[in-house]
Amino acid sequence: MKATSDMRAHTREDALIIAEYTTSKETSHCLIKNISAGGLFVKTSWKLDAGQSITLTFPLFDVDETITVSGTVSRLEPMGFAVTFDQPIDDWVCEKGQFPKIINEGDR
């Protein structure tokens, strides 16, 4: 997997993870395309509002164990949206400032 970085505080890792998201209006499934300790990008055709609160549940390091994170929709794009986590998941970051190997749907 290729790590991407720009002006973000945390290195973002490319991903391919199916997640469930919940907002005040709906619960649906989506595809996480990249993730970091501070946020992620979701590929979906669902349209959300910038600033909207969101909770996501997905496997990260093990297909049999899910995590739940909460955040805010911080950016909208034609093919999805970005989420900034309420609390960075720093306890999952390695000493080098990157995630250990994350799962992908191909690992199932």
C-alpha positions as CSV (number, residue, x, y, z in Angstrom):
1,M,0.0,0.0,0.0
2,K,1.2,3.5,-0.8
3,A,1.2,6.2,1.9
4,T,0.1,9.6,0.8
5,S,0.9,12.9,2.6
6,D,0.3,16.5,2.0
7,M,-0.6,19.2,4.5
8,R,-2.1,16.6,6.9
9,A,-0.8,16.1,10.5
10,H,-0.7,12.3,9.9
11,T,0.4,10.2,7.0
12,R,-2.6,8.7,5.2
13,E,-2.5,5.1,4.0
14,D,-4.4,3.9,0.9
15,A,-7.1,1.4,2.0
16,L,-10.0,-0.7,0.7
17,I,-12.2,-1.3,3.7
18,I,-16.0,-1.7,3.8
19,A,-17.4,0.3,6.7
20,E,-20.8,1.1,8.2
21,Y,-21.5,4.8,8.8
22,T,-24.2,6.4,10.9
23,T,-25.4,10.0,10.9
24,S,-28.5,11.6,12.5
25,K,-30.3,10.8,9.3
26,E,-29.2,7.4,8.1
27,T,-27.1,4.3,8.5
28,S,-25.4,2.9,5.4
29,H,-22.3,1.1,4.1
30,C,-19.4,2.7,2.3
31,L,-15.9,2.1,1.2
32,I,-12.9,3.7,3.0
33,K,-10.3,4.6,0.3
34,N,-7.6,6.0,2.7
35,I,-7.1,6.5,6.4
36,S,-4.8,8.1,8.9
37,A,-4.7,8.7,12.7
38,G,-6.7,11.9,12.1
39,G,-9.3,11.0,9.5
40,L,-10.3,9.1,6.4
41,F,-11.8,9.4,2.9
42,V,-15.0,7.5,2.1
43,K,-16.0,6.6,-1.5
44,T,-19.8,6.6,-1.8
45,S,-22.6,8.1,-3.9
46,W,-24.5,9.1,-0.7
47,K,-24.5,12.9,-0.2
48,L,-23.8,14.2,3.2
49,D,-23.5,17.8,4.6
50,A,-20.1,19.3,5.4
51,G,-19.9,19.7,9.2
52,Q,-22.3,16.8,9.8
53,S,-21.4,14.4,12.7
54,I,-20.7,10.8,11.7
55,T,-19.8,7.5,13.3
56,L,-18.0,4.8,11.4
57,T,-17.5,1.1,12.3
58,F,-15.0,-1.0,10.4
59,P,-12.2,-3.6,10.7
60,L,-8.7,-2.0,10.7
61,F,-6.0,-4.5,11.6
62,D,-8.0,-7.7,11.9
63,V,-11.0,-8.7,9.8
64,D,-12.7,-10.2,12.8
65,E,-12.4,-7.1,15.1
66,T,-14.1,-3.8,14.3
67,I,-13.4,-0.3,15.7
68,T,-15.8,2.6,16.0
69,V,-14.7,6.2,15.5
70,S,-16.6,9.4,15.5
71,G,-15.9,12.6,13.5
72,T,-17.1,15.4,11.3
73,V,-17.6,15.4,7.5
74,S,-14.9,17.9,6.7
75,R,-14.8,17.9,2.8
76,L,-17.2,16.9,0.1
77,E,-16.2,15.6,-3.3
78,P,-18.2,14.2,-6.2
79,M,-17.2,10.6,-5.4
80,G,-17.4,10.8,-1.6
81,F,-16.4,12.7,1.5
82,A,-13.6,13.2,4.0
83,V,-14.0,12.8,7.8
84,T,-11.9,14.4,10.5
85,F,-11.9,12.3,13.6
86,D,-13.0,13.9,16.9
87,Q,-10.0,12.4,18.6
88,P,-6.9,11.2,16.6
89,I,-6.3,7.5,16.9
90,D,-2.7,8.1,17.9
91,D,-2.5,4.9,20.0
92,W,-2.6,3.0,16.7
93,V,0.3,4.9,15.2
94,C,3.7,3.3,15.2
95,E,6.8,5.0,16.3
96,K,7.5,6.2,12.8
97,G,4.2,8.0,12.7
98,Q,2.4,5.5,10.5
99,F,-0.1,2.8,10.9
100,P,1.0,-0.8,11.1
101,K,-0.3,-2.9,8.2
102,I,-4.1,-2.4,7.9
103,I,-6.5,-4.9,6.4
104,N,-8.0,-4.7,3.0
105,E,-11.1,-6.4,1.7
106,G,-8.9,-8.7,-0.3
107,D,-7.7,-10.1,3.1
108,R,-11.1,-11.7,3.8
